[in-house]
Amino acid sequence: MKKFFPVYVRVPIIFFIVFALMEYFIDSGDRPAFIKYPMVSVFLFVFLFIIIAIEITMSAVNRVMYQLMSPEEKAKLEYESSLSLKESTWYKNVMHKLTKTQPIEKEGDLLMDHDYDGIKELDNNLPPWWVYLFYICIVFGVLYFARYEIFGGDDQEMELKKEMAQAKIDVEEYLKTAPDLMDEKTVVLLTDKHSLAAGKEIFTTNCAACHRADAGGQIGPNLTDDRWILGGGIKNIFHTITNGGRDGKGMVSWKTNGLKPKEIQKVASYILSLQGSKPKDPKEPEGEVWVDESAPKKDVAASKSKDSTEVKK
């Protein structure tokens, strides 16, 4: 490795390999590990210091050892080095094509007439790698200008607006099906047996103490008649259970008492399934008859006469 990569190339390669491995294996979420965990930064700094110190030490040791060698050993080492360079002809060719450097023996041919305090200037050509990169930048600049200034491509501000609009749509779609983010605006009535059975279990555990197991009413109002104190329908019932009843004398907020939105949806749907069940000795009706104003007008008259109309306390 030392034959092909000088120290100023070798050290960054080793450092960034270790850096990349730490970023890959350390779970730091959406932030880089060296920012989220200060000890990672400390480790990287110490590691960089150590490899630089090792390179400096090895370089000094090599110089001292070379000076202690006999002329025969030096000649042998230089001969072996020349053989190694001949074996790496491909590397030399690549580097020569990229840099077009001239051997030091031809430096005199490159000297210009400029001379300032003994400082002379060489008439070197620009390295091909630099020239190629310059041409690439020109081509990129032309394409960039045409794309965004001539053909009207989206700039960063427009891309942000589009992404924000799409994100809003995605959030709205997600809220429609996300059980733990449901509210009275997105809740829908459940009618399947599994959901109603789960709602009955929740009602028996949390609501029967005030409304009776058959929902006929005790401390709380009767939930089986067609009158409601705080309005009916799945949305109103969901809102009442979530946020609580009337101030000072109504039901507590079950949002703060352990029920999740999906559970509230199930128990609200179960309550609506009890409409017209006619429990034994029900509590006297309270509140007013609630009519779903969002229902088609032709169905309003029919809904008034049905005990199963969706309502909420």
N, C-alpha and C positions, 0 to 999 in steps of 0.2 A: 504493500500500500504506500509506503514511504517513497518508493521509486516513481510512482505515477502521480501522487498527490502531494504537493508541498504542504507545509504546516498550516499556512493561512487558508488552505482548502480543507485539510484533514480535520482540524479542530471544529469548524462549524458543522461539518457533516456528522461527526460523532455527537456533538451537542444536540443538533436538531433531531437525530434519530432517537436519542433518549427523551427529548422533549415530546416528540410525537407519540412515543410509547406511553408516557405518563398521561397525556391527554386522552389516549384511547382507552386505557385500562381504568382510569379514575373517573367515577361517575360524578360529574359536577353540574349536572342539569344543563341549563342554557347559558352558563357562564364558563369561561376557561378555568381549568383546574388551578393554574398558577395565580389567578385573581381571587377565586373563591377560597382557596386554602393557602394562606401565607407560607406555611411550612414547605409547600411544593416550590414556591419561589426561592425560599432559602436553600433548599436542596439543589435546585438548578444552578443557583449562583455559586454554591460551594463546589458542585461538580465541574462547572466551567473553570473555576479557579484551579482545581486539581489537575484537569487535563492540560491546561496551559502550563502549570508548574512542571508537570511530567515532561512535556515537550521541551521546555527550556532546559530542564535538567538533563534529558537525554542528549540534546544538542550539545550542551557543554561537555558531557562525558565523552561524546564522540570526538569532539575537537581535541580534548586532552589525550584520548587514546591515540588519535592520529599523530599528534605531536610526539608521543612516546614510541611510535613505531620506528623500526629501522628503515633505511632507504629501500632495502629489498622488499619489506612488508608493504611499504607504501606503493611501490611499483606493482606488486601483485594485486593490491586492493584496487588500484586505478585500472589495471587490466581487466579484472573481474567486473568492474563498473561499466567499462566500455562494452564488454560482452553483453551485459544486461541491457544496455541501451540499444545495441544492435538487435537484440531479440524483441524489443518493443518498438520496432520500426513503425508499426501501424499507429501507435500513439504519437510518435514524432510527426508523422505525416499529417495526422488530423490537426495537431496543434499548429503545424506550419501553415496549413490551409486556412486556419482561422485567424492567425496572427500575421503571417507573411514576414516574420522577423528575419533579419539578416544576421549572419554570424559575425561575431565581434572582429574577426579578421578583416571583414570588408567595411568596417566602420569608417575608415579613412575615405572611402569612395562616397560616403554619405554626408561628409562634413560640408557645411555651407560656409560662405564667406563671413557670416555674422560672427563677431567676436566681441564679447563684453566682459572686461575684467577677467579674461581667461576662460570665460564660459562660452562654449561653442554649441552650435545647434546642428542637429542631424536632420537630413531631409528624408525622414521616414514617411511612408504612406500610412494612411489610416488603416487600422486592422480590418480585415474583411468582416469579422463578426459585428463590428460597430457599424460598418457601412450597410450590411444586410438589415440590421435592426433599425437603422435610420430609414431605409426604404420601406420596411414593414410599417413603421409609424406613419409615413406619408400616405401609404395605401389605406391604412386604418382611418386616418383623419379624413380622407376623401369619402370613404364609405360612410363614416359616421355623419359627416355633414350632409351627404345626400339622403341618408336614411331619416334624419330627424328634421332637417331644414327644408328639403325639397319635397320629399314624399310624405311628410307629415306624420312620422312615427311618434308614438307616445313617449313623452318625456317622463322624468321621474315623478313630477307632480300629477300628471294624468294617470300614470300607473298606480300611484298611491290611491287616487280617488276611485279607480276601478276596483282595486283590491279591497278598499274599505266598503264599497257598495256590495261586492260579492260576499264579504265577511258578514255584513248585516243580514243578507239573505240566508246565509248558512246558519247564523245564530238563530234566526227566526224558525228555520226548519228544525233545528236541533231542539229548541224549546217546545216544539209541538209534541215531541216524543220523549223528552227527558223527564222521567218521573220525579226526580228530586228538584226540578226547577219549575214544576207546574204551578200555575196560579189560577185565580178565578176566571181569567180571560181565556186560558187555553184548556181548562179542564173539560172533559166530556163525560157523559153518563155511561156507566158500565152496566151491561145487562147479562153477561155470561155467568153461569152458575158458579164457576170457580171464584170469580171476583166477589160475587154477592155472598158466598160462604165465608170468604175472608173478611168481608165487611161486617157480617153478623158476629164473627168472633171478636172483632175489634169493638163493636157496639156492646156486646155482652161484658167485655172486660172493662171498658172505660165509661160507657154511657148509661148502662142499665140502672146504676145506683140512683140516678136522678130522673130517668125517663121510663123506668121499668123494663124488664126483659122483653115485654111485648110492645114497647114504645107507647103504651097508653098514657103515660105521663104521671109524675109524682111530684117531686120538687120542680122538675122541669116540665114544660108543656107537653101535651099530647102530640105525637109526631105522625099519627095515622089519619087525622082529619084533613079538611081542605082549608084550614085557616093557619096563617103563619104570622109571626110577630115581625120578623125581619125580612120577609120576602121568600119566595120559593124558587124552585129550579135548582139544578145541579150547581150552577155558578154561585148563587146566593148561599146555598147550604155549605158549599165548600168554603166560601168566604167567612161565614159565621163560625164554623168549626175551627178554621185556621186562626182567626183573630179574636174570637170570643164573642159573647152576646152583649147585652146592654150594660153600660157602665154601672158598676155598683151592685147589680143584682142579676146579671146574666151569667152565662156559662164562661168558664175560663178559656183562655187561648190555648188550643191544643198544639199549636205550632211550637210553643215554648214548653210543652209538657210531654214531649217525646214522640208525637206522631209525625211521620213524614208525609209529604204531599201525596204520594201514591196511596198511602194508607187512608188519608183523609178522603181521597177520591172514592175509595172502596166503601168506606162507612157511609159517605153521603149517598152513594148509589144504593146501598142497602136500605137506608132510611126511605128513599123514594119508592123502593119496591114494596114498602109496607102500607102505602096509601090505600085506604079502603079495607084494611084487614079487620077492622071492628073488634078491638080487644075487649075483654071483660071489664066493666066498670071504668070506662075511660074518663080522663080528666076533662072538665068543661073546655070547649074550644076557646082559644085566645087568638087575638090578632085579626087579620082580615083575609078574605079569599084572594089568593094570588093568581093572576092570569099571565101567561107567557106572552108578552107583547111582540116578541120576535116571531111567533108562530103565524102562519098564513091566516088572513082574516076569515076565510071560510071555515077554519078549524077552531076559531075562538069560541063560538057558541057550543061546540061539542066539548071543548076542553073544560068549559065551566061546569058541565054536568058530570064530568068524570072524576071519581075520587083519586084517580092515579095521576092527576095533573102534577107536574114537577114544581115543588115549592121549597122555600127555605125560611127557617126561623130567623 
